[in-house]
C-alpha cells in the first residue's frame, strides 16, 4: 500500500505518522512521488487556504477507489477546521465523507472517498 502524505509541518503528530508507516510497512511518499497512491493523508489547518482546492489537489495521484484521510486539529486547538467546512467542501471536490475519528491528542481524521458510480 502506498500512502501519500501532504501538508506535513512541525505541528503534525509524529507518533501517528510512525504508526501509519509501521502499519503499511513502508515510508509514506510526498507530493513529488509521481505515481498513483492508494491513500492520501492530508494534514489541514484553517489557515492553509481553500479546503476545496486542497482536496482537489489531493486527488491528483489517488488511484480509483482510494481514499483521502483529512487530518485537522481538534476543535479548540489552534488551526482547527469547523466540521461544517469539511461537510461543505467534500461534495464540491467530488468526495463523500464516510468516517470521522479522533486519532491523537490534537488531531481528528475524516475519511473522504469518491462516490461510487452506478454500474
C-alpha distances in whole Angstrom, upper triangle without the diagonal:
4,6,10,13,16,20,19,23,25,25,21,21,20,19,17,15,15,14,11,10,12,10,6,9,8,10,9,11,14,16,17,14,15,13,11,8,6,8,11,13,16,19,22,26,29,30,27,29,28,26,26,25,22,20,21,20,17,16,17,14,12,11,14,13,11,12,14,14,18,19,23,26,27,30,33,31,32,30,29,28,30,28,31,29,26,27,29,27,24,26,27,24,23,21,22,22,20,20,21,21,23,20,22,26,26,23,22,19,19,17,17,17,18,21,21,23,26,26
4,7,10,13,17,17,20,22,23,19,19,18,19,16,14,14,14,11,10,12,11,8,10,8,8,7,7,10,12,13,10,12,10,8,5,5,7,9,11,14,17,20,24,27,28,24,26,26,23,23,22,20,18,19,17,14,14,14,11,10,10,13,13,10,12,12,13,16,18,21,24,26,29,32,30,30,28,27,27,29,27,29,28,24,26,28,25,22,25,26,22,22,20,21,21,21,20,21,22,23,20,22,25,25,22,21,18,19,16,17,16,18,21,21,24,27,27
4,6,10,13,13,17,19,19,16,16,15,16,13,11,13,13,9,9,12,11,8,11,9,8,5,6,9,10,13,10,12,11,9,6,6,5,6,7,10,13,16,20,23,24,21,23,23,20,20,20,17,15,17,15,11,12,13,10,9,11,14,13,10,10,10,10,13,14,17,20,22,26,28,26,26,24,23,23,25,24,26,24,21,23,25,22,20,22,23,20,20,18,19,19,18,18,19,19,19,17,19,22,21,18,18,15,15,14,14,15,17,20,21,24,27,28
4,7,10,11,14,17,18,15,16,15,17,14,11,14,15,11,11,14,14,12,14,11,9,5,5,5,7,9,8,10,10,9,6,8,6,5,6,8,11,14,18,21,21,18,20,20,18,18,17,14,13,14,12,9,11,11,8,9,11,14,15,11,11,9,10,12,13,16,19,22,25,27,25,24,22,22,21,24,23,25,23,20,22,24,20,19,21,22,18,19,18,19,19,19,19,19,20,20,18,19,22,21,18,18,15,16,14,14,15,17,20,22,24,28,29
4,7,7,11,14,14,11,12,12,14,12,9,12,13,11,11,15,15,13,15,12,10,6,6,5,7,10,10,13,13,13,10,11,9,6,5,6,8,11,14,18,18,15,17,18,16,17,16,13,13,15,12,9,12,13,11,11,14,17,17,14,12,10,10,10,11,13,16,19,22,24,21,21,18,19,19,22,21,24,21,19,21,23,20,18,22,22,18,20,18,20,19,20,19,18,18,18,16,17,19,18,15,15,13,15,14,15,16,18,22,24,26,30,31
4,6,9,13,13,11,13,14,16,14,12,15,17,14,14,18,18,17,19,16,13,10,9,6,6,10,11,13,14,14,12,14,11,7,6,5,6,9,12,15,15,12,14,15,13,14,13,9,10,12,10,8,11,12,11,12,16,18,19,15,13,10,10,10,10,12,15,18,21,23,20,19,16,17,17,20,20,22,19,17,20,21,17,17,20,20,17,19,17,19,19,20,19,19,19,19,17,18,20,18,15,15,14,15,15,15,17,18,22,24,27,30,32
4,6,10,10,9,12,13,16,14,12,16,18,16,16,20,20,19,21,19,16,12,12,9,9,13,14,17,18,18,16,17,14,10,8,6,5,6,9,12,12,9,11,13,12,14,13,9,11,14,11,10,14,14,15,16,19,22,22,18,16,13,12,10,9,10,12,16,19,20,17,16,13,14,14,18,18,21,18,16,20,20,17,17,21,20,17,20,19,21,19,21,20,19,19,18,17,17,18,16,13,15,14,15,16,16,19,20,24,27,29,33,35
4,7,8,6,9,10,13,12,10,13,15,14,14,18,19,18,19,17,14,11,11,9,11,13,15,18,19,19,17,18,15,12,9,8,6,9,11,14,14,11,15,17,15,18,17,13,15,17,15,13,17,17,17,18,21,24,24,20,18,15,13,12,10,11,13,16,19,20,17,16,14,15,16,20,20,23,20,19,22,23,20,20,24,24,21,23,22,23,22,23,21,20,19,18,16,15,17,14,13,15,14,16,17,18,21,23,27,29,32,35,37
4,5,6,9,10,14,13,12,15,17,16,17,20,21,21,22,20,16,14,15,12,14,16,18,21,23,23,21,22,19,16,13,11,8,10,10,14,13,11,15,18,17,20,19,15,17,20,17,16,20,20,20,21,25,27,27,24,21,18,16,14,12,12,12,16,19,19,15,14,12,15,16,20,21,24,21,20,24,25,22,23,26,26,24,26,25,26,24,26,24,22,21,19,17,16,16,14,13,16,16,19,20,21,24,26,30,32,35,39,41
4,6,8,9,13,13,12,14,17,17,18,20,22,22,23,21,18,16,17,15,17,19,21,24,26,26,24,25,22,19,15,14,11,13,12,16,15,14,18,21,20,23,22,19,21,24,21,20,24,24,24,25,28,31,30,27,24,21,19,17,14,14,13,16,19,19,15,13,13,16,18,22,23,26,24,23,26,27,25,26,29,29,27,30,28,29,27,28,26,23,22,19,17,15,15,13,13,17,18,21,23,24,27,30,33,35,38,42,44
4,7,9,12,12,12,14,16,17,18,20,22,22,23,22,19,17,18,17,18,21,23,26,27,27,24,24,21,18,15,13,10,11,10,13,13,13,17,19,18,22,21,18,20,23,21,20,23,24,24,25,28,30,29,26,23,20,17,15,12,11,9,13,15,15,11,10,10,12,15,18,20,23,21,20,24,25,23,24,28,28,26,28,26,27,24,25,23,20,19,16,14,12,12,9,10,13,15,18,20,22,25,28,31,34,37,40,43
4,6,9,9,8,11,13,13,14,17,18,19,20,19,16,14,16,15,16,19,20,23,24,24,21,21,18,15,11,11,7,10,10,14,15,14,17,19,18,21,20,17,18,21,19,17,21,22,22,22,25,27,26,22,20,17,14,12,9,10,9,12,15,16,13,12,12,13,15,18,19,22,20,19,22,24,22,22,26,26,24,26,24,24,22,23,20,18,16,14,12,10,11,9,8,11,12,15,17,19,23,25,28,31,34,37,40
4,6,5,6,9,10,11,13,14,16,17,18,17,15,14,16,16,19,21,22,25,25,25,21,21,18,16,12,12,10,12,13,17,18,17,21,22,20,23,23,20,20,24,22,19,23,24,23,23,25,28,26,23,20,17,14,13,10,11,10,12,16,17,13,14,14,14,17,20,20,23,22,20,23,26,24,23,27,28,26,28,25,25,22,22,20,17,15,12,9,7,9,8,8,11,12,15,17,20,23,26,29,31,35,38,40
4,5,5,6,8,10,10,12,14,15,16,15,13,12,15,15,18,21,21,24,25,24,21,21,18,16,13,14,12,15,16,20,21,20,23,25,23,26,25,22,22,25,23,21,24,25,23,23,26,28,27,23,21,19,16,16,13,14,14,16,20,20,17,17,18,18,20,23,23,27,26,23,27,29,27,26,30,31,28,30,27,27,25,25,22,20,17,15,12,10,12,11,11,14,15,18,19,22,25,28,31,33,36,39,41
4,5,5,6,9,10,10,12,14,15,15,14,14,17,18,21,23,23,26,26,25,22,21,19,18,14,16,14,17,19,22,23,22,26,27,25,28,28,24,24,27,26,23,25,27,25,24,26,29,27,24,21,19,16,17,14,16,15,16,20,21,18,19,20,20,21,24,24,28,27,24,27,30,28,27,31,32,29,31,28,28,25,24,21,19,16,14,10,9,10,12,12,14,15,18,19,22,25,28,31,33,36,39,41
4,5,5,6,9,10,10,12,14,14,13,12,15,16,19,22,21,24,24,23,19,18,15,14,11,13,12,15,17,20,22,21,24,25,22,25,25,21,21,24,23,20,22,24,22,21,23,25,23,20,18,16,13,13,11,13,13,14,18,20,17,19,18,18,19,22,21,25,24,21,24,27,25,24,27,28,26,27,24,24,21,20,17,16,13,11,8,7,10,11,9,11,11,15,16,19,21,25,27,29,32,35,37
4,5,5,6,9,10,11,12,11,9,9,12,13,16,18,18,21,21,20,17,16,14,12,10,12,11,15,17,21,22,20,23,24,22,24,24,20,20,23,21,18,20,21,20,19,21,24,22,19,17,15,12,13,11,14,15,17,20,22,19,20,19,19,20,23,23,26,25,22,25,27,25,24,27,28,25,26,24,24,22,21,19,18,16,14,11,11,13,13,12,13,13,16,16,19,21,24,27,29,32,35,36
4,5,5,6,9,10,10,10,9,10,13,15,18,20,19,23,22,22,18,18,16,15,13,15,15,18,21,24,25,23,27,28,25,28,27,24,23,26,24,21,23,24,22,21,23,26,24,21,19,18,16,17,15,18,18,20,24,25,22,23,22,23,24,27,26,29,28,26,28,31,28,27,30,32,29,30,27,27,25,24,21,20,18,17,13,12,15,16,15,16,16,19,19,22,24,27,30,31,34,37,38
4,5,5,6,9,10,11,11,11,15,17,20,22,21,24,23,22,18,17,15,15,13,16,16,19,21,25,26,25,28,29,26,28,28,24,23,26,25,21,23,25,23,21,23,25,23,20,18,17,15,16,15,17,18,19,23,25,22,24,23,23,24,26,25,28,28,25,27,30,28,26,29,31,28,29,26,26,23,22,19,18,16,15,11,11,14,16,14,15,14,17,17,20,22,25,28,29,33,35,37
4,5,5,6,8,9,9,8,12,14,17,19,18,21,20,18,15,13,11,12,10,13,14,17,20,24,25,23,26,26,23,25,25,21,20,23,22,18,20,21,19,17,19,21,19,16,15,14,12,14,13,16,18,19,23,25,23,24,23,22,23,25,24,27,26,23,25,28,25,23,27,28,25,26,23,23,21,19,17,17,15,15,11,12,16,16,14,15,13,15,15,17,19,22,25,26,29,32,33
4,5,5,6,5,5,6,10,13,16,18,16,19,18,18,14,14,12,13,12,15,16,19,22,26,27,24,27,28,25,27,26,23,22,24,22,19,21,21,19,18,19,22,21,17,17,16,14,17,16,19,20,22,26,28,25,26,25,25,25,28,27,30,29,26,28,30,28,26,29,30,27,28,25,25,24,23,21,20,19,18,15,15,19,19,17,18,16,19,18,20,21,24,27,28,31,34,35
4,6,5,7,8,10,14,17,20,22,20,23,21,20,17,16,15,16,15,18,19,22,25,29,30,28,31,31,29,30,30,26,25,28,26,22,24,25,22,21,22,24,23,20,19,19,17,19,18,22,23,24,28,29,27,28,27,27,28,30,29,32,31,28,30,33,31,29,32,33,30,30,27,27,26,24,22,22,20,19,15,16,19,20,19,20,18,20,20,22,23,26,29,30,33,36,36
4,5,8,10,11,14,17,20,22,20,23,21,19,16,14,13,15,14,17,19,22,25,28,30,28,30,31,28,29,29,25,24,26,25,21,22,24,21,19,19,22,20,17,16,17,15,18,17,21,22,23,27,29,27,28,28,27,27,29,27,30,30,26,28,31,29,27,29,31,28,28,25,25,23,21,19,19,18,18,14,16,19,21,19,18,17,18,17,20,21,24,26,26,30,32,33
4,5,8,9,12,15,18,19,17,19,17,16,12,11,11,13,13,17,18,22,25,29,30,27,30,30,27,28,27,24,23,24,23,19,20,21,18,16,17,19,18,15,15,15,15,18,18,22,23,25,28,31,29,29,28,27,27,30,28,31,30,26,28,31,28,26,28,30,27,27,24,24,23,21,20,21,19,20,17,18,22,23,20,20,17,19,17,19,19,22,25,25,28,31,31
4,7,9,13,16,19,20,17,20,18,18,15,14,14,16,16,19,21,24,27,31,32,30,32,32,30,31,30,27,26,27,26,22,23,23,20,19,19,22,21,18,18,19,18,21,21,24,26,27,31,33,31,31,30,30,30,33,31,34,33,30,32,34,32,29,32,33,30,30,28,28,27,25,24,24,23,23,19,20,24,24,22,23,21,22,21,23,23,26,28,29,31,34,34
4,6,9,13,16,17,14,17,16,15,13,13,13,14,14,17,19,23,26,29,30,27,30,30,28,29,28,25,24,25,23,20,21,21,18,17,18,21,21,17,18,18,17,20,20,23,25,27,31,33,30,30,29,29,29,32,31,34,32,29,31,33,30,28,31,32,29,29,27,27,26,25,24,24,23,23,20,21,24,24,22,23,21,22,21,22,23,25,28,29,31,34,34
4,6,10,13,14,12,15,15,15,12,13,13,13,12,15,16,20,23,27,27,24,27,28,26,27,26,22,22,23,21,18,20,19,17,17,18,21,21,18,18,17,16,18,18,21,23,25,29,31,28,28,26,27,27,30,29,32,30,27,30,32,29,27,30,31,27,28,26,27,26,25,24,24,23,23,19,20,23,22,20,21,19,21,20,22,22,25,28,29,32,35,35
4,7,10,12,10,13,13,13,10,11,10,9,9,12,13,17,20,24,24,21,23,24,22,23,22,18,18,20,17,14,16,16,13,14,15,19,19,15,15,14,13,15,15,18,20,23,26,28,25,25,24,24,24,27,26,29,27,24,26,28,25,23,26,27,23,24,22,24,23,23,21,21,21,21,17,18,21,21,18,19,17,18,17,18,19,22,25,26,29,32,33
4,7,8,6,10,10,11,9,11,10,9,10,12,14,17,20,24,24,20,22,23,21,22,20,17,17,18,15,13,14,14,11,12,14,18,19,15,15,14,14,16,16,19,22,25,28,30,27,26,24,25,25,28,27,29,27,24,27,28,25,23,26,26,22,23,22,24,24,24,23,23,23,23,20,21,24,23,20,21,19,20,19,19,20,21,25,26,28,32,33
4,5,6,9,11,12,10,13,12,9,10,11,12,15,18,21,21,17,19,20,19,20,18,14,15,16,13,11,13,12,11,12,15,19,20,16,16,14,14,15,16,18,21,24,27,28,25,24,22,23,23,26,26,28,25,23,26,26,23,22,25,24,21,22,21,24,23,24,24,23,23,23,21,22,24,22,20,21,19,20,19,19,20,21,25,27,29,32,33
4,6,7,10,11,10,13,12,10,11,11,13,15,18,20,20,16,17,18,17,17,15,12,13,13,10,9,11,9,8,11,14,17,19,16,16,14,15,15,16,19,21,24,27,29,26,25,22,23,22,25,25,27,24,22,24,25,21,20,23,22,18,20,20,22,23,24,24,24,25,25,23,24,26,24,21,22,19,20,19,18,19,20,24,25,27,31,32
4,6,9,11,12,15,15,13,14,14,16,18,21,24,23,19,20,21,20,20,18,15,16,16,12,12,14,11,10,13,16,19,21,18,18,17,18,19,20,22,25,28,31,33,30,28,25,27,26,29,29,31,28,25,28,28,24,24,26,25,21,23,23,26,26,27,28,28,28,28,26,27,29,27,25,25,23,24,22,22,22,22,26,28,29,33,34
4,6,8,9,12,13,12,14,15,17,20,23,26,25,21,23,23,22,22,19,17,17,17,14,12,13,11,9,11,13,17,19,16,17,16,18,19,20,23,26,29,32,34,31,30,27,28,27,30,30,31,29,26,29,29,25,24,26,26,22,23,22,25,26,26,27,27,27,28,25,27,29,28,25,25,23,23,22,21,21,21,25,26,28,31,32
4,7,9,13,14,13,16,17,19,21,25,27,27,23,24,23,22,22,19,18,17,16,13,13,13,10,7,11,12,16,18,16,17,17,19,21,22,25,28,31,34,36,33,32,29,30,29,32,31,32,29,27,29,29,25,24,26,25,21,22,22,25,26,27,28,28,29,30,28,29,32,30,28,28,25,25,23,22,21,21,24,25,26,30,30
4,7,10,12,12,15,17,20,22,26,28,28,25,25,25,23,22,20,18,18,16,14,13,12,10,6,9,9,13,15,13,15,16,18,20,22,25,28,31,34,36,34,33,30,31,29,32,31,32,29,27,28,29,25,23,25,25,21,21,21,24,25,25,26,27,28,30,27,29,32,31,28,27,24,24,21,20,19,19,22,23,24,27,27
4,7,9,10,14,15,19,21,25,27,28,24,25,24,22,21,19,17,16,15,13,11,10,8,5,6,6,9,11,10,12,13,16,18,20,24,27,29,32,35,33,32,29,29,28,30,28,30,27,24,26,26,23,21,22,22,19,18,18,20,21,22,23,24,26,27,25,27,31,29,26,25,22,21,18,17,15,15,19,19,20,23,24
4,6,7,11,13,16,19,23,25,26,23,24,23,20,20,19,16,15,15,13,10,10,9,6,5,6,9,10,8,9,10,13,15,17,21,24,26,29,32,30,30,27,27,25,27,26,27,26,22,24,25,22,19,21,22,18,18,17,19,19,19,20,21,22,24,22,24,27,26,23,22,18,18,15,15,14,14,18,18,20,24,24
4,7,10,13,17,19,23,26,27,24,25,24,21,20,20,18,15,16,15,12,11,12,9,6,6,8,8,5,7,9,11,14,17,20,24,25,28,31,29,30,27,26,25,27,25,26,25,21,23,24,21,18,20,22,18,17,15,17,17,17,17,19,20,22,20,22,26,25,22,20,17,16,13,13,11,13,16,16,18,22,22
4,7,10,13,16,19,22,24,20,22,21,18,18,18,15,13,14,13,9,9,11,9,6,8,10,9,5,5,6,7,11,13,16,20,22,24,27,26,26,23,22,21,23,21,23,22,18,20,21,19,16,18,19,16,16,14,15,15,14,14,16,17,18,16,19,23,22,18,17,13,13,10,10,10,12,15,16,19,22,23
4,6,10,12,16,19,20,17,18,18,15,15,15,12,10,12,11,7,8,10,9,7,10,12,12,8,6,5,6,8,10,14,17,19,22,25,23,23,20,20,18,21,19,21,19,16,18,19,16,14,17,18,15,15,13,15,14,15,15,15,16,17,15,18,21,19,16,15,12,11,10,10,11,13,16,18,21,24,26
4,7,10,13,16,18,15,17,17,14,15,15,12,11,13,12,9,11,13,12,11,14,16,15,11,9,6,5,6,7,11,14,16,19,22,19,19,17,17,16,18,17,20,18,15,18,19,17,15,18,19,16,17,15,16,14,15,14,14,14,14,12,14,17,16,12,12,9,10,9,10,12,15,18,21,23,27,29
4,6,10,13,14,11,13,13,11,12,12,8,8,11,10,7,10,12,13,12,15,17,17,13,11,7,6,5,6,8,12,15,17,20,17,17,14,14,13,16,15,18,15,13,16,17,14,13,17,17,14,16,14,15,14,16,15,14,14,15,13,15,17,15,12,11,9,10,10,11,13,15,19,21,24,28,30
4,7,11,12,9,12,13,11,14,14,10,11,14,13,11,14,16,16,16,19,21,20,17,14,10,8,6,5,6,9,12,15,17,14,13,11,11,11,14,15,17,15,13,16,18,15,15,19,19,17,19,17,18,16,17,16,14,14,14,12,13,15,12,9,10,9,11,12,13,16,19,22,25,27,31,33
4,7,8,6,9,10,8,11,12,8,10,13,12,11,15,17,18,17,21,22,22,19,16,12,10,7,6,5,8,11,13,15,13,12,8,9,8,11,12,14,12,11,14,15,13,13,17,17,15,18,16,17,15,18,16,14,15,15,14,15,16,12,10,10,10,11,13,14,17,19,22,25,28,31,34
4,5,5,8,10,9,13,13,11,13,16,15,15,18,20,21,21,25,26,25,22,19,15,14,10,8,6,7,10,11,12,10,8,5,6,6,10,12,14,12,11,15,16,14,15,19,18,17,20,19,20,18,20,19,16,16,15,15,15,15,12,10,11,12,13,16,16,20,22,25,28,30,34,37
4,6,7,9,8,12,13,11,13,16,16,16,19,21,23,23,27,28,27,24,21,18,16,12,11,8,9,11,11,12,11,9,5,6,5,8,11,12,10,11,14,14,13,15,18,18,17,20,19,20,18,21,20,17,18,18,18,18,18,14,13,13,14,15,18,18,21,23,25,29,31,34,37
4,5,9,10,13,13,12,15,17,17,17,20,22,24,24,28,29,29,26,23,19,18,15,14,11,11,14,14,14,13,10,6,9,9,12,15,16,13,14,17,17,15,18,21,19,19,22,21,23,21,24,23,21,22,21,21,20,20,16,15,16,17,18,21,20,24,25,28,31,33,37,40
4,7,8,11,10,8,12,14,13,14,17,18,20,21,24,26,26,23,20,17,16,13,12,11,12,15,16,17,15,12,9,11,10,13,15,16,13,13,17,16,14,16,19,18,16,20,19,21,20,23,22,20,21,20,20,20,21,17,15,16,16,17,19,18,21,22,25,29,31,34,37
4,6,9,8,8,11,13,12,14,17,18,20,21,25,26,26,24,21,18,18,14,15,13,15,18,18,19,17,15,11,13,11,14,16,16,12,13,16,15,12,15,17,15,15,18,18,20,20,23,23,21,23,23,23,23,24,20,18,18,18,18,20,19,21,22,24,28,30,33,36
4,6,5,6,9,10,11,13,15,16,19,19,23,24,24,22,19,16,17,14,15,14,16,18,18,20,19,17,13,14,11,13,14,14,10,11,14,12,9,12,14,12,11,15,15,18,17,21,21,20,22,23,23,24,25,21,19,19,18,17,18,16,19,19,21,25,26,30,33
4,5,5,6,9,10,10,13,15,17,17,20,21,21,19,16,13,13,10,12,11,14,16,16,19,18,16,13,12,9,11,12,12,8,8,11,9,6,9,11,10,9,13,12,14,14,17,18,17,19,20,20,21,23,19,17,16,14,13,14,13,15,16,18,22,24,27,30
4,5,5,6,9,10,11,13,16,16,19,19,19,18,15,13,14,12,14,14,17,19,20,22,21,20,17,16,13,14,14,13,9,9,11,9,5,7,9,7,6,9,10,13,13,17,18,18,21,22,22,24,26,23,20,18,16,14,15,12,14,14,16,20,21,24,27
4,5,5,6,9,10,11,15,15,18,19,20,18,16,14,15,13,15,15,19,21,22,24,23,21,17,17,15,16,17,16,13,12,14,13,9,10,12,10,8,11,12,15,16,20,21,20,23,24,24,25,27,24,21,20,18,17,17,14,16,15,18,21,23,26,29
4,6,5,6,9,10,13,13,17,18,19,16,14,11,12,10,12,13,16,18,20,22,20,19,15,15,13,15,16,16,13,11,14,13,10,10,13,12,9,12,12,15,15,18,19,18,20,21,21,22,24,21,18,17,15,14,14,13,14,15,18,21,23,27,29
4,5,5,6,9,12,11,14,15,15,13,11,8,10,9,12,13,16,19,20,23,21,21,17,16,14,15,15,15,12,10,12,12,8,7,10,9,6,9,9,11,12,15,16,16,18,20,20,22,24,21,18,16,14,12,12,9,11,11,14,18,19,23,25
4,5,5,7,10,10,13,14,15,14,12,10,13,12,15,17,20,22,24,26,25,24,20,20,17,19,18,18,15,13,15,14,10,9,11,9,6,8,9,13,14,17,19,19,22,24,23,25,27,25,21,20,17,15,14,12,12,11,14,17,18,22,24
4,5,5,9,10,13,15,16,14,13,11,13,12,15,17,20,23,24,27,25,24,20,20,18,20,20,20,17,15,17,17,13,12,14,13,9,12,12,16,17,19,21,21,23,24,23,25,27,24,21,20,18,17,16,14,14,14,17,20,21,25,27
4,5,7,7,11,13,14,11,10,7,10,10,12,15,18,21,23,25,24,23,19,19,17,19,19,20,17,14,16,17,13,12,14,14,10,12,11,14,15,17,18,18,20,21,20,22,24,22,19,18,15,14,13,11,11,12,16,18,20,24,26
4,6,5,8,10,11,9,9,8,11,12,15,17,21,23,25,28,27,26,23,22,20,21,20,21,18,15,17,17,13,12,13,13,9,10,10,13,14,16,18,19,21,23,22,24,27,25,21,20,17,15,13,10,10,9,13,15,17,20,22
4,6,9,11,13,11,12,11,14,15,18,20,24,26,28,31,29,28,25,25,22,24,24,24,21,19,20,20,17,15,16,15,12,13,13,17,18,20,22,23,24,26,25,27,30,27,24,23,20,18,17,14,13,13,16,18,19,22,24
4,6,9,12,10,11,11,14,15,18,21,24,27,29,32,30,29,26,26,24,26,25,26,24,21,22,23,19,17,19,18,15,15,15,18,19,20,21,23,24,26,24,26,29,27,24,23,20,19,17,15,14,13,17,18,19,23,24
4,7,8,6,7,8,12,14,17,20,23,25,28,31,29,29,26,25,23,25,23,24,22,19,20,21,18,15,17,17,13,13,12,15,16,17,18,20,22,23,22,25,28,26,23,21,18,16,14,12,10,10,14,15,16,20,21
4,6,5,8,11,14,16,19,23,26,28,31,34,32,32,29,28,26,28,26,27,25,22,22,23,20,17,18,19,16,14,14,16,17,18,19,21,23,25,24,27,30,29,25,24,20,18,15,13,11,10,13,14,15,18,19
4,5,9,11,15,17,21,24,27,29,31,34,33,33,30,29,27,28,25,26,25,21,21,22,20,16,17,18,15,13,12,14,16,16,19,21,23,26,25,28,31,30,26,24,21,18,15,13,9,8,11,10,11,14,15
4,7,10,13,16,19,22,26,27,29,33,32,32,29,28,26,26,24,24,24,20,20,21,19,16,16,18,15,13,11,12,14,13,15,18,20,23,23,26,29,28,25,22,18,16,12,11,7,7,9,8,11,14,14
4,7,10,13,16,19,23,24,27,30,29,29,26,25,23,24,22,23,22,18,19,20,18,15,16,18,15,13,11,12,13,13,14,17,18,21,20,23,26,25,21,19,16,14,10,9,7,8,11,11,14,17,18
4,6,9,13,16,19,21,23,26,25,26,23,21,19,21,18,20,19,15,16,18,15,12,14,16,13,12,9,10,10,10,11,13,15,17,16,20,23,22,18,16,12,10,7,6,5,8,11,12,15,18,20
4,6,9,12,16,18,20,23,22,22,19,18,16,18,16,17,16,12,14,16,13,10,13,15,12,12,9,10,10,10,11,12,14,16,15,17,21,19,15,13,10,8,6,5,6,9,12,15,18,21,23
4,6,10,13,14,17,20,19,20,17,16,14,16,14,16,15,12,14,16,14,12,15,17,14,15,11,12,10,10,9,9,10,12,11,14,17,15,12,10,6,6,5,6,9,12,15,17,21,24,26
4,6,10,12,14,17,16,16,14,12,11,13,11,14,12,9,12,14,12,10,14,15,13,14,12,12,10,11,10,9,10,12,11,13,16,14,10,8,5,5,6,7,11,14,16,19,22,26,28
4,7,9,12,15,13,13,11,10,10,12,11,15,13,11,14,16,14,13,17,18,16,18,15,15,13,14,12,10,10,9,9,10,12,10,6,6,4,7,9,11,14,17,20,23,26,29,32
4,6,9,11,9,10,8,6,6,9,9,13,11,10,13,15,14,14,18,18,17,19,17,17,14,15,13,11,11,10,10,11,12,8,6,5,6,8,11,13,17,20,22,25,28,31,34
4,7,8,6,7,6,5,7,10,11,14,13,12,16,18,17,17,21,22,21,23,20,20,17,18,16,13,12,10,10,10,9,6,4,6,9,11,15,17,20,23,25,29,32,35,37
4,6,6,8,9,6,8,9,10,13,14,13,15,18,18,18,22,23,22,24,21,20,17,18,15,11,10,8,10,9,8,6,5,6,9,11,15,17,21,24,26,29,32,35,38
4,6,8,9,5,7,7,9,12,12,13,15,17,18,19,22,23,23,25,22,21,18,19,17,13,12,11,13,13,11,9,9,9,12,13,17,19,23,26,27,30,33,36,39
4,7,8,7,9,10,12,15,15,16,18,20,20,22,25,26,26,28,26,25,22,23,20,17,16,13,15,14,12,9,11,12,15,17,21,23,26,29,31,34,37,40,43
4,6,6,9,11,13,16,16,16,19,21,21,22,25,26,25,28,25,25,22,23,20,17,16,13,14,12,10,7,9,11,14,16,20,22,26,29,31,34,37,40,43
4,6,9,12,15,17,16,17,20,21,20,22,25,25,25,28,26,26,23,25,22,19,18,16,17,15,13,9,11,13,16,18,21,23,26,29,31,35,37,41,44
4,6,10,12,15,13,14,17,18,17,19,22,22,21,24,22,23,20,22,21,18,17,16,16,15,14,11,10,12,14,16,19,20,24,26,28,32,34,38,40
4,7,9,12,11,11,14,16,15,17,20,20,20,23,21,20,18,20,18,14,14,13,14,14,13,10,9,9,12,13,17,18,22,24,26,29,32,35,38
4,6,8,7,8,11,12,11,13,16,17,17,19,17,17,15,17,16,13,14,14,15,16,16,12,11,10,11,11,15,15,19,21,23,26,29,32,35
4,5,5,7,9,10,11,13,16,16,17,19,17,17,14,17,16,13,14,14,17,18,17,14,13,11,13,12,15,16,19,21,22,26,29,31,35
4,5,5,6,9,10,11,13,15,16,17,15,13,11,13,12,10,12,13,15,17,17,15,13,10,11,9,13,13,16,19,19,23,26,28,32
4,5,5,6,9,10,12,13,15,16,14,13,11,14,14,13,15,17,19,21,21,19,16,14,14,12,15,14,17,19,19,23,25,27,31
4,5,5,6,9,11,11,12,15,13,13,12,15,15,14,16,17,19,21,21,18,16,14,14,12,14,13,16,18,19,22,25,27,31
4,5,5,6,9,10,10,12,10,10,8,12,12,11,14,15,17,19,20,17,14,12,11,9,11,10,13,14,16,19,22,25,28
4,6,6,7,9,11,12,10,8,7,10,12,11,14,17,19,21,22,20,17,14,13,10,11,10,13,14,14,18,20,23,26
4,6,6,7,9,11,10,10,10,14,15,15,18,20,22,24,25,23,20,17,16,13,14,12,14,15,15,19,20,23,27
4,6,5,6,9,8,10,10,14,15,15,18,20,21,23,25,22,19,17,15,12,13,11,13,13,14,18,20,23,26
4,5,5,6,5,6,7,11,12,13,16,19,20,22,24,22,19,16,14,10,10,7,9,9,11,14,16,20,23
4,5,5,5,6,8,12,15,16,19,22,23,26,28,26,22,19,17,14,13,10,10,9,9,13,14,17,21
4,5,7,10,12,15,18,18,22,24,25,28,29,27,23,21,19,16,15,12,12,11,12,15,16,19,23
4,6,9,11,14,17,18,21,23,24,26,28,26,22,20,17,14,14,10,10,9,11,14,15,19,22
4,7,10,13,16,18,21,24,24,27,30,27,24,21,18,15,13,10,8,6,7,11,12,15,18
4,7,9,12,14,17,20,21,24,26,24,21,18,15,11,10,6,5,4,6,10,12,15,18
4,6,10,12,15,19,20,23,25,24,20,17,14,10,8,5,5,6,6,9,12,15,18
4,6,8,12,15,16,20,22,20,17,13,11,7,6,5,7,9,9,12,16,18,21
4,7,10,14,15,19,21,21,17,14,11,7,6,6,7,10,10,12,16,18,21
4,7,10,12,15,18,17,14,10,8,6,5,8,10,13,14,16,19,22,24
4,7,9,12,15,14,11,7,6,4,6,9,12,16,17,19,23,25,28
4,6,9,11,12,9,6,5,7,9,12,15,19,20,22,26,28,31
4,6,8,8,6,4,6,9,12,15,18,22,23,26,29,32,34
4,7,8,6,5,6,10,12,15,18,22,24,26,30,32,35
4,5,5,7,9,13,15,19,22,25,27,30,33,36,38
4,6,9,12,15,18,21,25,28,30,33,36,39,41
4,7,10,14,17,20,23,27,29,32,35,38,40
4,7,10,13,16,20,23,25,28,31,34,37
4,7,10,13,17,20,22,25,28,31,33
4,7,10,13,17,19,21,25,28,30
4,6,10,13,15,18,21,24,27
4,7,10,12,15,18,21,23
4,7,9,12,15,18,21
4,6,9,12,15,17
4,6,9,12,15
4,6,9,12
4,7,9
4,6
4
